[in-house]
Amino acid sequence: MWPYALGGALLGAIIGHIVPPGYIFWFIVGAVSGLAVCKYMNHRF
């Protein structure tokens, strides 16, 4: 579960370098997205 959240947060931080509104927003979006992917994968398989 945590690897998905950390991976999403890392991807969000990278996107935050390029796309506004900045690091914190994309970091949070990435972490939440990573957790959502984890929940989906565990539910589906």
C-alpha positions as CSV (number, residue, x, y, z in Angstrom):
1,M,0.0,0.0,0.0
2,W,2.7,2.5,0.9
3,P,4.8,1.9,-2.2
4,Y,1.8,2.9,-4.3
5,A,1.3,6.1,-2.3
6,L,5.0,6.9,-2.3
7,G,5.3,6.2,-6.0
8,G,2.3,8.5,-6.7
9,A,3.7,11.2,-4.5
10,L,7.0,11.0,-6.3
11,L,5.3,11.3,-9.6
12,G,3.2,14.2,-8.3
13,A,6.3,16.0,-7.1
14,I,7.9,15.6,-10.6
15,I,4.8,16.9,-12.3
16,G,4.8,19.8,-9.8
17,H,8.1,21.0,-11.2
18,I,6.3,21.6,-14.6
19,V,2.6,22.2,-14.0
20,P,1.0,24.8,-11.7
21,P,-0.3,25.0,-8.9
22,G,2.9,23.5,-7.5
23,Y,4.6,20.8,-5.6
24,I,2.3,20.3,-2.6
25,F,-0.9,20.1,-4.7
26,W,0.5,17.5,-7.1
27,F,2.2,15.6,-4.2
28,I,-1.1,15.2,-2.5
29,V,-2.9,14.3,-5.7
30,G,-0.2,11.7,-6.5
31,A,-0.4,10.1,-3.0
32,V,-4.2,9.9,-3.1
33,S,-4.1,8.5,-6.6
34,G,-1.5,5.9,-5.6
35,L,-3.7,4.7,-2.7
36,A,-6.7,4.6,-5.0
37,V,-4.8,2.4,-7.4
38,C,-3.8,0.1,-4.6
39,K,-7.4,-0.2,-3.4
40,Y,-8.5,-1.0,-6.9
41,M,-5.9,-3.6,-7.5
42,N,-6.6,-5.3,-4.2
43,H,-10.3,-5.3,-4.9
44,R,-10.1,-6.5,-8.5
45,F,-7.5,-9.2,-8.1
